Amino acid sequence: MTDLACARGGVTVLAGVSLTLPAGRALVLRGPNGIGKTTLLRTVAGLQPAVSGRVLAAPESLTYAAHADGLKAALTTRENLAFWAAIHGQDGVDDALTALNLTALQDRPAQHLSAGQKRRLGLARLLVTGRPVWLLDEPTVSLDAASVALFAEVLCGHLAKGGAALIATHVDLGLDEAAVLDLTAFRAQSRSLGGVFDEAFA
């Protein structure tokens, strides 16, 4: 992305953000709550327009995992993954089930999964998209320590295969080689608010 500015609720929250994300690398976004991490990820994902600047990645190279798990409640664990695999013209459902420790739950409807199990299933969707760049917004929400470690292993495997990840997280995923970008330096100041940007509006 080059000189990207993004807004929430009509207020520009970040401006002048430029970064490059090479294959095989992860970049962790940091900054206080309300700084605009989610807004930046949504903008990069194409879910909202940028105020200015450019996202140079091809849209079909990106997949986004946010706070919502993106599951169909009446479908089983396997059926949910098969649905997303078909949408992306991919397979690998069995591998995704194994990777996120969901095989024993494959016939259980998503509505009967615990919050942590739903989160693992939501993250397993990443593996059946076939897309190289993962945009992750607090991916470990609702996960216990063992599941965080499991996802970290999946993420490291993705990077080892030449994938990339842009991650907003406060959790240490053990990505020793990951770069860190603190967004505090890119906080925008709204002239309409007298030059003072209040985090309550972020």
ZAMITI-420779 format. One record per residue (C-alpha): residue in three letters; x, y, z; residue number from 0. Coordinates in steps of 0.25 Angstrom, whole numbers, plus 5000, padded with zeros to 4 digits. Last residue first. Layout:
BEGIN
("ALA",(X,Y,Z),NUM),
...
END
This chain:
BEGIN
("ALA",(4952,5024,5065),201),
("PHE",(4942,5034,5071),200),
("ALA",(4946,5032,5085),199),
("GLU",(4960,5033,5081),198),
("ASP",(4958,5048,5080),197),
("PHE",(4966,5055,5069),196),
("VAL",(4969,5069,5072),195),
("GLY",(4972,5079,5061),194),
("GLY",(4960,5087,5064),193),
("LEU",(4950,5076,5062),192),
("SER",(4948,5080,5047),191),
("ARG",(4963,5079,5045),190),
("SER",(4963,5065,5048),189),
("GLN",(4976,5059,5053),188),
("ALA",(4981,5046,5046),187),
("ARG",(4988,5035,5054),186),
("PHE",(5000,5030,5046),185),
("ALA",(5011,5031,5056),184),
("THR",(5002,5023,5066),183),
("LEU",(5001,5012,5055),182),
("ASP",(5012,5004,5061),181),
("LEU",(5017,4994,5050),180),
("VAL",(5024,4981,5055),179),
("ALA",(5032,4972,5046),178),
("ALA",(5031,4957,5048),177),
("GLU",(5043,4949,5049),176),
("ASP",(5040,4944,5063),175),
("LEU",(5026,4940,5060),174),
("GLY",(5023,4934,5074),173),
("LEU",(5008,4937,5073),172),
("ASP",(5010,4948,5084),171),
("VAL",(4995,4953,5086),170),
("HIS",(4992,4968,5084),169),
("THR",(4988,4965,5070),168),
("ALA",(4985,4973,5057),167),
("ILE",(4992,4964,5046),166),
("LEU",(4996,4965,5032),165),
("ALA",(5000,4952,5027),164),
("ALA",(5008,4946,5015),163),
("GLY",(5009,4933,5008),162),
("GLY",(5022,4927,5002),161),
("LYS",(5020,4912,5007),160),
("ALA",(5027,4915,5020),159),
("LEU",(5018,4927,5023),158),
("HIS",(5006,4918,5022),157),
("GLY",(5013,4908,5031),156),
("CYS",(5016,4919,5041),155),
("LEU",(5001,4922,5041),154),
("VAL",(4997,4908,5044),153),
("GLU",(5007,4907,5055),152),
("ALA",(5002,4920,5061),151),
("PHE",(4988,4914,5060),150),
("LEU",(4991,4902,5068),149),
("ALA",(4998,4911,5079),148),
("VAL",(4986,4920,5080),147),
("SER",(4978,4907,5081),146),
("ALA",(4986,4902,5093),145),
("ALA",(4985,4915,5100),144),
("ASP",(4970,4916,5099),143),
("LEU",(4964,4923,5087),142),
("SER",(4952,4933,5089),141),
("VAL",(4959,4944,5081),140),
("THR",(4972,4938,5074),139),
("PRO",(4970,4945,5060),138),
("GLU",(4970,4959,5066),137),
("ASP",(4968,4964,5051),136),
("LEU",(4975,4956,5041),135),
("LEU",(4978,4959,5027),134),
("TRP",(4984,4947,5020),133),
("VAL",(4991,4948,5007),132),
("PRO",(4993,4936,4999),131),
("ARG",(4979,4932,4995),130),
("GLY",(4976,4917,4993),129),
("THR",(4963,4920,5000),128),
("VAL",(4962,4906,5007),127),
("LEU",(4973,4909,5018),126),
("LEU",(4967,4922,5022),125),
("ARG",(4954,4916,5025),124),
("ALA",(4961,4908,5036),123),
("LEU",(4961,4922,5044),122),
("GLY",(4946,4922,5045),121),
("LEU",(4946,4907,5049),120),
("ARG",(4956,4910,5060),119),
("ARG",(4947,4922,5064),118),
("LYS",(4935,4913,5065),117),
("GLN",(4942,4903,5073),116),
("GLY",(4946,4915,5083),115),
("ALA",(4932,4920,5084),114),
("SER",(4926,4906,5086),113),
("LEU",(4920,4898,5075),112),
("HIS",(4905,4895,5074),111),
("GLN",(4902,4905,5064),110),
("ALA",(4913,4900,5055),109),
("PRO",(4906,4887,5053),108),
("ARG",(4914,4875,5057),107),
("ASP",(4919,4865,5047),106),
("GLN",(4933,4870,5046),105),
("LEU",(4935,4872,5061),104),
("ALA",(4945,4860,5062),103),
("THR",(4953,4866,5050),102),
("LEU",(4953,4880,5056),101),
("ASN",(4968,4880,5061),100),
("LEU",(4971,4893,5054),99),
("ALA",(4981,4886,5044),98),
("THR",(4973,4873,5043),97),
("LEU",(4960,4880,5038),96),
("ALA",(4968,4889,5029),95),
("ASP",(4975,4877,5023),94),
("ASP",(4962,4870,5021),93),
("VAL",(4956,4882,5014),92),
("GLY",(4967,4883,5005),91),
("ASP",(4959,4887,4992),90),
("GLN",(4959,4900,4984),89),
("GLY",(4950,4907,4975),88),
("HIS",(4948,4919,4984),87),
("ILE",(4933,4918,4986),86),
("ALA",(4935,4902,4986),85),
("ALA",(4945,4903,4998),84),
("TRP",(4936,4912,5005),83),
("PHE",(4924,4903,5005),82),
("ALA",(4933,4891,5008),81),
("LEU",(4938,4898,5020),80),
("ASN",(4924,4900,5025),79),
("GLU",(4920,4886,5021),78),
("ARG",(4931,4880,5029),77),
("THR",(4927,4888,5042),76),
("THR",(4913,4884,5040),75),
("LEU",(4903,4894,5033),74),
("ALA",(4891,4900,5041),73),
("ALA",(4899,4911,5047),72),
("LYS",(4906,4916,5034),71),
("LEU",(4919,4922,5038),70),
("GLY",(4926,4935,5035),69),
("ASP",(4934,4935,5048),68),
("ALA",(4931,4950,5052),67),
("HIS",(4943,4957,5058),66),
("ALA",(4951,4958,5045),65),
("ALA",(4957,4948,5036),64),
("TYR",(4961,4954,5022),63),
("THR",(4966,4948,5009),62),
("LEU",(4975,4955,4999),61),
("SER",(4981,4950,4986),60),
("GLU",(4968,4952,4978),59),
("PRO",(4968,4967,4981),58),
("ALA",(4981,4969,4974),57),
("ALA",(4991,4976,4984),56),
("LEU",(4994,4990,4981),55),
("VAL",(4985,4997,4991),54),
("ARG",(4986,5012,4988),53),
("GLY",(4985,5026,4994),52),
("SER",(4974,5034,4998),51),
("VAL",(4961,5033,5006),50),
("ALA",(4961,5018,5004),49),
("PRO",(4948,5011,5000),48),
("GLN",(4942,5000,5009),47),
("LEU",(4942,4985,5009),46),
("GLY",(4954,4985,5000),45),
("ALA",(4962,4976,5008),44),
("VAL",(4972,4987,5010),43),
("THR",(4961,4996,5015),42),
("ARG",(4956,4986,5025),41),
("LEU",(4970,4984,5030),40),
("LEU",(4972,4999,5032),39),
("THR",(4959,5001,5039),38),
("THR",(4962,4989,5048),37),
("LYS",(4975,4995,5052),36),
("GLY",(4969,5009,5054),35),
("ILE",(4975,5015,5066),34),
("GLY",(4963,5012,5074),33),
("ASN",(4970,5002,5084),32),
("PRO",(4985,5006,5085),31),
("GLY",(4995,5003,5074),30),
("ARG",(5001,4990,5068),29),
("LEU",(5000,4984,5054),28),
("VAL",(5008,4971,5052),27),
("LEU",(5015,4969,5039),26),
("ALA",(5017,4955,5034),25),
("ARG",(5027,4950,5023),24),
("GLY",(5027,4938,5014),23),
("ALA",(5024,4947,5001),22),
("PRO",(5028,4961,5004),21),
("LEU",(5018,4971,5010),20),
("THR",(5021,4986,5007),19),
("LEU",(5017,4998,5015),18),
("SER",(5011,5012,5013),17),
("VAL",(5002,5018,5023),16),
("GLY",(5001,5033,5020),15),
("ALA",(4987,5035,5028),14),
("LEU",(4980,5028,5039),13),
("VAL",(4967,5032,5046),12),
("THR",(4959,5040,5035),11),
("VAL",(4945,5043,5040),10),
("GLY",(4933,5039,5032),9),
("GLY",(4929,5028,5041),8),
("ARG",(4942,5022,5040),7),
("ALA",(4953,5027,5031),6),
("CYS",(4965,5022,5023),5),
("ALA",(4978,5029,5018),4),
("LEU",(4988,5021,5010),3),
("ASP",(5001,5027,5005),2),
("THR",(5005,5014,4997),1),
("MET",(5000,5000,5000),0),
END
